């Protein structure tokens, strides 16, 4: 009898403990009047959220479709939940789904002569005035800027960088992956005209993404470093050999960025 039931009992205990210790990813809809739509939000709660009374830092991330689920991802997921679970990270992730055909409008602060866009102010206003207050009200969060980060890749990297310039009192940290600084040179001008820049910034791209990706990122990092002493250790730049512009690269590097930022 013991031999018959032991495997079942072991499996039951194993799956129960595994479920108790893992994170939880859920989603909800929220109105975004600035964008004249509603947004689907993916929410990652850390492994010990339900069993503690702690408050947690928050990372707001763009392109929510690509963060957690391979079925909804454009070309593979970031594996954000698996990565943070493996690190036993104590952080909340708020993934904001992009607006499909409106993605370029939402994630670009200035228009491009060829591609248009340039409506990121409305998108960021939604995050700051509607989404963040909702998250802070309904979940146990650390609300200060050094516990509030923003992160994304490509156009998401561009808008994350723009966000820290526009809302330095809201976002104290940012992960800026494969940033599309080529989209409009006004982002460099804005950086040059920014007097105080105290945000902790993690820049990352691959050397096989495009002809100007590394040079564009280097130019921005140099401008940032001109604003503050490198002795403050607020800037990290990483260039991945043979790294390409895709979710595989961003997935591999996300955990390193998290550990450095937090």
Steps between C-alpha positions, in 0.01 A plus 500: 500500500776746588677425175180571308423838658847639565563618139161674495561660840846614394363651178223677692740652749745598229241680288343664804831637622594610150174688458540666840851622427454627146391841382162580355429669166153641444348765278231768513355775282516869584368806321756723330307815400818675387529233232125466441512130576526246779826324577569142596751487784707194591587483870780295653491460878813355663517151646442613859237769440208298635689375806646828619400855585796656324489789259680455168671715236332517160630480143271633227572322172377559145383244243325291763404238240864397473599474866343185644325284240643355182149468357441876505856605421600637160819295464557320828451617856736672744440229767476775761317284753735202465805725532374681808382176659847352456649804675235492774455864410273712715355737243166567331493519120230701324497409130307738276375357174584710197227632275578278200476736201530792744818366659727740313289799601499397866869426536657795315536845655570675169379425146723350236485653153442161339311300763298761689432435868580741780213459749687356798395790724144367510623145564724605787228722645281188516772309685574778747151634575281189465692173500757571772240636746287192433793267569605690813144496634426134439838336566767527766757718324792716592395820329817711505697563183795280598255213525326581172668394176402499135632259239468402137673416175524661158232772496430389856860583584460842341181584691649368826789741464265784410290419807788551741570841347137610513415348839821496706299516823303187405756265342834461677626204296476377142605203287554626146544209260587544130368858506372650175678831544515527120129579485545873560809697603292720732556243775868599501411868516270436793782320681740787434246745647434290810681656797471232765508132415511275804318195367669161511528382139582160349572526126530179299513404134658241272775575250307323222174694522560765236763726352451786747349337811821488704617843382161655581500348847864603560412856406216508752707340776771763444243779530365347820849463648572865423215586737643322802814352645563137407603454863128494582470162319158586365565392142561151365568433132506148358562399138442131427726338240288355217188624675206548264188715523262241641327360806771238545755772577266695725397186687862399563596843630194592706612326818838674493333836460266431789786398731700812416207738537374354826 
